[in-house]
Amino acid sequence: MSSVALHKAVKKYEDIEVIHGIDLNIEPGEFCVFVGPSGCGKSTLLRMIAGLEETTSGNIIIGDRDVTQADPADRGVAMVFQTYALYPHMTVQENMGFGLKMNKVDKQEIARKVDKAAKILQLEPYLDRKPKALSGGQRQRVAIGRAIVRGPDVFLFDEPLSNLDAELRVEMRIELAHLHKELGATMIYVTHDQVEAMTMADKIVVLRAGNIEQVGSPLELYNNPVNKFVAGFIGSPGMNFLKGQIVNDQVVVPALGNMVMPTSTALKTDLTDVLVGIRPQEIDLDNQGHQLPVDIIEHLGGVAYMHLLTATGEKLVVELRGSETLYNDQQTGIKITADKVMLFDPQTEQRIN
């Protein structure tokens, strides 16, 4: 396993800069996830580490080697792509060992490494099959196995689960977590799915428009986002944002009938207008609370998401667990859980508490 470090890494396409001086340290053995919306630069950054995209300026260090100008084959990395990229005329065993064969590795050594990878990935019954006889999840495991047999210093994953159905994605998330635990390898994983990021990562890097917004553990980002973007991106469903006003050192929300928020943080700011962030999990139903009409309820079995209509038209989503039974077009009262409200500057979108 090796560390990965980026120092002032910049990527330009002609005069257009898409990665803006990234500084990042990934420790040996960490499972680091790059997450962000489409077009934020996460795949470009991964391809820069792999050497598939030229780094315009700055440095990329893997272990103790500066690999900024090194060829992809000399960087000690193995990449798993969104598409499986398997040779259809080769068996699973041949696909997994092909890279070693091209490097003229001894046949017995190839067989040993392929057998070891197949055991880790539970592919032993399928070694003689060709890709067309495999499911999507099995094909992705073969692609991962091909990376394992190379014995890289760093594994790179570029949205490897996006082509799988929902059930297989959950299954493969668990398998990748087991793989990381067993190999103890440094892994960098790109996804736009924050649920994947939250469930798999030791460290999450949140990207937006070629910049890093925040780096931290999943719970750090969930509990202590530095700005509105991170707060809204991390967590499912996303955080509610309502316009608030500071009146007599209290935060009131017009959308909720000038409800006073349970926070004293307003004393730390000179702002008169704020954005109030409330997670759907932190809103409770209370018959004595402020009444709002129910617009839509999404029933998902053990959990439901209730969309409420506010006086100002702002969105408010409440997560329900348990046996509450409500229907569209009903009214319900709500209360806000104390100490869970976050405040943001409406201009800079930075968190102020």
MARKOL-371449 format. One record per residue: residue in three letters; x, y, z of N, C-alpha, C in turn. Coordinates in steps of 0.02 Angstrom, whole numbers, plus 50000, padded with zeros to 5 digits. Each point is the difference from the previous one (the first is absolute). Example, Ala and Ser with C-alpha at 12.3 -4.5 7.8 and 13.67 -1.06 7.14 Angstrom:
% MARKOL-371449
ALA506604971650390499555005950000500455006050000
SER499825005349964500425005950003499615005550037
//
This chain:
% MARKOL-371449
MET500424994050000499585006050000500445006250000
SER499765005349969500385006149995499545006050012
SER500315005450023499635006350006499955003249931
VAL499535004749994499925004049939499955007350022
ALA500395004249968499985007250016499975004149936
LEU499585005050001499955004849945500195006950027
HIS500465003349965500235006650020499865005049944
LYS499535004550013499835005349951499864997149931
ALA499654994449997499874996749936499495003949959
VAL500195001649939499595003949954499924996249935
LYS499395000349972499874997149934499665005249957
LYS500305001349941499715004549952499904996449934
TYR499455001749966499904998249931500045006449960
GLU500585001049968500165006349967499965005650052
ASP499545004749993499965005650047499494998950056
ILE499684994249999499484998750050500284995850056
GLU500005002950061500254996450058499424996350033
VAL500064993450008499464995950028500174997350069
ILE500644999550017500224998150067500455005750025
HIS499815002850058500295006450021500474999250060
GLY500604997649989500504999950053499824995850060
ILE499864993649988499774995550053500584998050045
ASP499915000550066500454997350050499634994650039
LEU500294994050002499654994450033500504994850021
ASN499914997150060500414994550025499554994050016
ILE500174994349972499644993750013500494995350033
GLU499834997750060500464995850038500034992949973
PRO500564996450013500044992949978499424995950031
GLY499684996149957499464995650024499335003350006
GLU499945006549986499355003450005499554998349941
PHE499354999950013499504999649948499735007149993
CYS500225003449947499835007049990499515000649942
VAL499465003650010499495000749949499975007349977
PHE500045000949934499875006649969499265000249982
VAL499655004950026499295000449987499815007249981
GLY499495000549959499775006649979499534999249940
PRO499685005449980499534999649944500374999149934
SER499634998249948500304999249934500355006449979
GLY500614999249972500385005749976500425003450053
CYS500054997150060500375003350054500754998749994
GLY500224995249959500714998649990500264993850035
LYS499554996050030500244994350039500334994649956
SER499704998449942500304995149955500645002649968
THR500015006449984500615003149973500574999550050
LEU499855001450063500514999650053500264992850007
LEU499554995149997500204993150004500454998149941
ARG499815002249940500394998449941500685003550001
MET500055005750032500655003350009500454995750045
ILE499724997150053500394995650044500234993849962
ALA499554997549956500164994049961500495001449944
GLY500075006349980500435001749944499644999949934
LEU499344999250001499615000049938499845007149977
GLU500075004850045499955007149983500645003450022
GLU500285004149957500615003550017499865005450052
THR500445000450049499955005350051500335006349973
THR499625005449994500265006249971500545003150044
SER499885000250065500515002450047499864996950068
GLY500505000550044499944996850065500324993249999
ASN499934996350056500334993650007499524994650026
ILE500124993849977499644994250025500524995250028
ILE499934998350064500494995750034499644993650021
ILE500274994349981499754993550023500554996650039
GLY499874998750064500544997650043500525005450007
ASP500624998449984500535005050003500245002049930
ARG499584998749949500205001549931499575005549970
ASP500315004849968499655005049962499844997049932
VAL499354998749988499804996549938499665004849951
THR500085006550011499635004849960500114999049925
GLN500614998349980500164999149930500074992749981
ALA499874995450047500104992949986499434997249957
ASP500164994849960499494996649961499524996350047
PRO499374998949979499524996450043500264993350024
ALA500354996349957500244993350018500545000250054
ASP500315005850009500555000650048499795003250066
ARG499365001050010499775003650060499814995450057
GLY499954993549987499814995450053499265000450018
VAL499595001749951499285000450012499634995149954
ALA499414998050020499564996049958499315003250002
MET499685000649942499375003749996499444995449978
VAL499435000950032499384996449982499515005249976
PHE499754999049939499585005149967499264998450009
GLN499605004849979499274999250001499794994349954
THR500314999649941499894994449955500494994450017
TYR499794993849991500414994450024500634999249957
ALA499965001649935500584999649955500324993150001
LEU499594994849996500254993149998500064997749927
TYR500484995649988500074997149933499484994549992
PRO499525000749953499454995249996500224993049979
HIS500564999349965500224993449976500434996350051
MET500155003450056500424996950052499574997750059
THR500244994950034499674997850061500145004850057
VAL499664999050056500125004050059500734999550020
GLN500264994050002500704998950019500475003749953
GLU499874999849936500445003349951499945007650005
ASN499395002550012499915007250008500395002650061
MET499954996450055500335002250061500764999849995
GLY500264995349963500734999249995500315003349940
PHE499605003349957500255002549937500565005250008
GLY499915004650048500515005150010500674997050020
LEU499984995050043500624996750020500314996249942
LYS499584997049960500254996349941500365004849953
MET499725005949989500315004949955500685002450028
ASN500064999850066500645001850032500474994150007
LYS499804994449968500424994049997500154997150069
VAL499515000450045500064996850065499934992449991
ASP500364996350041499984992749996499294997350007
LYS499834995049961499324997249999499784997650068
GLN500444996750036499824997550066499845005850048
GLU500395005449995499875005950041499345003249983
ILE499845000349935499365002749978499434995950029
ALA500074993349994499474995650025499915000850075
ARG500555000850037499965000850072499635006450018
LYS500175005649967499695006450015499265000149980
VAL499854996949942499304999849978499594995850048
ASP500264994450022499644995650046499875003650067
LYS500505003950023499935003650062499465005449995
ALA500025003749944499505005249989499304997049992
ALA499964994449965499354996749989499704997750067
LYS500434997750045499764997950066499745005950039
ILE500365005649999499795006050036499325002449974
LEU499904999749934499405002749968499464994749988
GLN500124994050024499524994549992499844998849926
LEU500534999949959499924998849928500254993149979
GLU500194995950048500294993549983499554995649956
PRO499335000050010499594995849956499945002649928
TYR500235006249988499885003149935500635001049958
LEU500564997250022500645001549967500024997949927
ASP499614994849983500014997649931499445003049957
ARG499605004450029499465003149962500255006249962
LYS499645001749948500145006249965499515005550025
PRO500185006349990499595005550028499264999749984
LYS499824997649941499294999849981499594995450045
ALA500344995450034499654995250044499995002350072
LEU500175006450012500035002750067499485005550010
SER499795001050062499565005650016500425006450003
GLY499655005850004500355006350003500465000450061
GLY499754997750058500415000250060500614995549995
GLN499914994149969500574995549990500525003049953
ARG499775003349947500475003349954500405005450035
GLN499665003850044500365005350035500514996950048
ARG499844994350030500494996750043500604997649961
VAL499894997849938500564998049957500455006049987
ALA499705005749985500395006149988500405001950062
ILE499704999250059500365001350062500564994950010
GLY499854993749984500504994750006500605001449956
ARG499885002649941500555001749954500455005350032
ALA499705004650038500405005050035500394996950058
ILE499684995350036500334996950058500624996249980
VAL499974996249945500574995849982500625004249983
ARG499905006249983500585004349985500375002150062
GLY499694999150059500325001950062500205007250004
PRO499545004749986500185007149997500105002950069
ASP500335005850001500065003850062499345003550017
VAL499625001949948499385003850009499484997449951
PHE499394998850025499444998249957499595006349985
LEU499815000949937499595005649979499354997449970
PHE499445002550026499344997849976499615006049973
ASP499804999749937499635005549969499274997949990
GLU499595001650049499284998349999499884992949977
PRO500304995050034499964993149976499314996850007
LEU499565002950040499354996850013499425003349963
SER500145005249961499455003949972499614996249947
ASN500284994849971499644996149950499594994350029
LEU500034999150066499654994550032499325002350026
ASP499544995150008499355001850028500075001250075
ALA499475002550031500045002450069500214994450048
GLU499724994049992500164994650046500734997949993
LEU500244999749938500704998149988500485005450026
ARG499805006349996500435005350025500114999250075
VAL499474998550036500064998950073500464994150013
GLU499904994549963500414994050009500745001549986
MET500135003649946500695001549981500325004950048
ARG499625004750029500275004550051500284996050058
ILE499624995050021500224995850056500624996049981
GLU500004997349938500584996249977500635004349996
LEU499925006249977500585004449996500265001850070
ALA499545000950048500215001350069500384994150028
HIS499764993949986500354994050021500694999549967
LEU500025001749936500624999749962500525004750031
HIS499785006150016500465004850030500254997550068
LYS499554997150038500194997450066500514994349993
GLU499904995749950500444994249991500685002049972
LEU500005004549951500635001949967500385005450039
GLY499635004250036500315005650035500335005049953
ALA499775000249938500325004149950499725007150000
THR500405004649972499765006849989499525000049941
MET499405002650009499505000149948499715007049993
ILE499945002249937499685006449985499414998549955
TYR499425002450019499374998049969499615006249980
VAL499785000349938499615005749975499274998049994
THR499565004350026499284998849992499635006750004
HIS499415000349970499565005850010499484998350053
ASP500004993850025499504997650047500265000950071
GLN499725004850037500255001350067499854994250048
VAL499504995749985499884994250042500594995249995
GLU500264998949940500604995949992500585002950039
ALA500075006549995500555003450036499944999050075
MET499405001150027499904999650072500104993050027
THR499804994949961500024993250025500684996649992
MET500435002549955500624996649984500635003550024
ALA499985006550006500625003950005500285000350071
ASP500675000250005500355002450060500045007649996
LYS500115002649939500075007149988499605001949939
ILE499625005450004499625002549943500295006749979
VAL500095000849935500205006449971499425002649959
VAL499695005450022499435002949965500265005349951
LEU499844999049936500245004449947499435004049970
ARG500165006149979499535004149963500395004549952
ALA499844999649936500305004449949500765000050003
GLY500304994050010500734999549999500355002150063
ASN499635001250054500295001950065499774995150054
ILE500404999250050499804996150059499615004550047
GLU499394997850016499595003750048500154998050072
GLN500094993550011500144997550068500274992949996
VAL500444998450047500294993250006499884997750072
GLY499774993950008499914997450068499684993149998
SER499904997250059499644993650006499275001149984
PRO499634994749984499295000849985499615003650055
LEU500124998250063499635003250054500225007250012
GLU500645001549988500225006950005499635004549951
LEU499954997649938499665004049948499265000550014
TYR499704994850027499285000050014499855004750059
ASN500404999550052499865003950061500285007049999
ASN500545001149962500335006550001500185002449929
PRO499515000849957500155002649933500235007350005
VAL500475001849956500275006850004499575005049961
ASN499584997649955499595004649961499354996749978
LYS499585003949968499354997649978500064994349950
PHE500495000549954500074994949949500134993250031
VAL500484999550046500154993650031499414997750042
ALA499695004550037499434998250041499434997149959
GLY499895002949940499464997649958500174993849962
PHE500654998949987500204994249960500074993750041
ILE500245000650062500114994250043499384998950043
GLY499724994149995499384998450036499444998649952
SER499584995150016499444998249957499394998750043
PRO499455003649986499915005549951500435006050019
GLY500065004749953500425005850012499725004550054
MET500445004250027499805004750052499495005149973
ASN499525001850043499535005549984500355006750013
PHE499895004849955500265006750010499425005049997
LEU499925003850053499465004950005500305006950016
LYS499705005249973500235006850016499825001750072
GLY500485002850035499895002050069500205007250012
GLN499765002750054500175006850020500195000050074
ILE500475004350017500215000650069499645006050031
VAL499584998650049499605005150034500114999350075
ASN500265005250030500124999950073500424993950020
ASP500534998949962500484994650014499684993049994
GLN499454999649963499704993549987499914999149925
VAL500024993749978499904998549929499274998049990
VAL499655003849958499314998349985499964998349926
VAL499534995549983499924997549932499315001849975
PRO499945004849953499345002049974499614994249970
ALA500354995349966499654994549967499634995650050
LEU500215000250063499694996050053499625004450049
GLY499695005249973499605004450043500415003750052
ASN500615002049981500475003550045500174995750061
MET500044993549989500234995550053500715001950022
VAL500125000050065500665001450027500404993550000
MET500605000349970500424994149996500354998750067
PRO500084993750019500324998450065500765000549996
THR500255006149991500725001049997500165007050026
SER500565000750034500235006650022500595002449960
THR500164996449946500595001549960499965006849968
ALA499405002749992499925006549968500405005450036
LEU500144999050063500385004950038500725000849974
LYS500234995249960500695000149975500065003449932
THR499485002749974500035003149934499665006850000
ASP500235004349954499695006649992499484999949944
LEU499894994249969499524999649946499295001150025
THR499585002749956499295000650015499594994849963
ASP500274997649943499684994749961500474994049998
VAL499724994050008500394993950000499624994649961
LEU500354994749982499694994049975500004994950057
VAL499424997150013499934995150054499994993149969
GLY500484995850020500044993249976499744995150051
ILE499524995949979499704995050045499964993449963
ARG500314994850028499964993449968499314996950010
PRO499754996349950499344996950007499934995550061
GLN500574997250023499984995650059499915003850065
GLU500115006649998499985004050062499355003750009
ILE499494998349961499345003150006499524994750027
ASP499675001750054499524995350030499285002449988
LEU499554995249999499295001749996499745001650070
ASP499605005250004499735002250064499335003549987
ASN499474997150025499335002849989499945007250025
GLN500415001750050499985006750028500455004849962
GLY500404997449953500485004249964499685003749942
HIS500425003749963499775004049943499694995449947
GLN499405001549978499634995849954500195001649927
LEU500134994649962500165000849929499624994749960
PRO499785001749939499664995049959500504995149970
VAL499774993749995500414994749970499905000049925
ASP500545000349963499965000049926500044992849975
ILE500574996950010500134993249975500334996050055
ILE499844993550004500354995550045500284994249958
GLU500664999050007500334994449966500084994350051
HIS499634994649990500044994350045500514995049974
LEU500514998650042500534995349980500034994050046
GLY499464998450034500004994350046500115002450071
GLY500624998850025500155001950069500115007450010
VAL500045003749945500115007250004499565003449947
ALA499805006150014499615003949952500265007250001
TYR499945003349942500215007049994499395004349986
MET499865004550046499405004249996500205007049976
HIS499725002149944500145006649972499445004750022
LEU500195005450035499525004750027500015006549961
LEU499435003449998499935006449967500075005550051
THR500465004749988500095005650046499665006349973
ALA499935004950043499655006249981500375003749945
THR500674999249997500395003649950500164995949938
GLY499774993849999500144995649942500664996450004
GLU500385000850055500634996650008499884992650017
LYS500464995749978499934992850010500164998150071
LEU499614995450028500154997250065499844992549998
VAL500514995950010499924992750000500124997450070
VAL499564995450022500064997050066500074992549991
GLU500494997150035500074992749998499594996950056
LEU499594995149982499574996650049500234992850008
ARG500054997850061500144992950015499504997650051
GLY499804993749994499514997550046499314999449969
SER499495001150039499324998349979499565006149985
GLU500315006049992499595005849984499624998949935
THR499355001550001499604999249940499715006849981
LEU500255002649944499765006449975499864999349925
TYR499595004549976499804999749930500105006849968
ASN500064999949934500055006249963499405004550016
ASP500125006650001499495005150010499785000550073
GLN500304996150045499875001050071500425005750027
GLN499875001950062500415004850036500404996250054
THR500595002550015500384997150055500395005550035
GLY500114999050064500405004750039500724997550005
ILE500475004750004500704998050004500355003850056
LYS500564997250023500465003650045500714998249978
ILE500465004550015500694999149979500414997650060
THR500414994949990500424997350053500535005050020
ALA500075001150065500485004950025500724998149981
ASP500425005249990500724999349988500174996549934
LYS499524999149956500144996849936499945004849941
VAL499835006250014499925005049947500675002949981
MET500125000749934500625003149976499835006549965
LEU500445004950008499895006649970500555001449948
PHE499805003249945500465001449946499915007349978
ASP500555002949978499995006749971499674999649931
PRO499455003549987499664999449935500415002649942
GLN500515004150013500415002749946500594995449984
THR500404998450051500594995849989499844992550003
GLU499434998350030499794993150012500444996250049
GLN500445003750035500424996850051499594999150063
ARG500164994750038499654998650062500235005050053
ILE499535002350041500175005050051499874997450071
ASN499864993550007499954997150067500274993050001
//
